[in-house]
Amino acid sequence: MEKELQRLFSVSKSTIREALKSLEGQGLITISTGPTGGATIMEVPLERTFQLLQNYLFFKEVSMEDIYAARRLLEPELAAGSVPFLSDEQLDALEQNIETCQPASQEPSLLVRQRQADLDFHDILAAANPNPFLRFACELINEMLRRLVVFSTQTPPEEHTRFGCANVKIHTEIAKAARARDSERGRALMKARKLQNT
């Protein structure tokens, strides 16, 4: 393969090897050695993308409110677009997630884990949406929020509980709308949720 690339781009072996190492460092390819070795193109995982975006945002003034503002705009459309495509397994997963997120303890670490699990509900919706860019944007926002929740352990347990109860209530209604294949109600409920909660 290296020889073919050398001929194609009219460059030296060392240049090709440096280019391949650079692509491997970016997570775009994996390189294996041996008689059947070579470079294999890889899909960049969300985790790697998040790391790169996190590095970029480190030098920007992005607040939690900025993140939530984008989420408020995107998620009603995400929900509406997902409803027709949710499988029975995904509908079941939405309902199981609601059970998991029922506030049942004032223990701070458990409450934070439940707030992070709330985001799984939105990831299930994202996975069903046929728009790949909308899906990516919402999954990325969810991952950012999931990590930021770790740093919110100073929030009083009562506030976590209030937030959790409100989420369970609206998520239950969204899941019902999804079962009924009512995209417009899913959109309206998600929009209402975003107005009531951050």
URTAZI-V778991 format. One record per helix or strand of 2 or more residues. SS is the DSSP state (~ for helix, > for strand). FROM is the first residue (numbers start at 1). TO is the last residue. If there is no record, write none. Layout:
BEGIN
ss=[SS;SS]
from=[FROM;FROM]
to=[TO;TO]
END
This chain:
BEGIN
ss=[~;~;>;>;~;~;~;~;~;~;~]
from=[2;13;29;38;46;64;88;108;132;157;183]
to=[9;25;32;41;57;83;100;128;152;179;196]
END
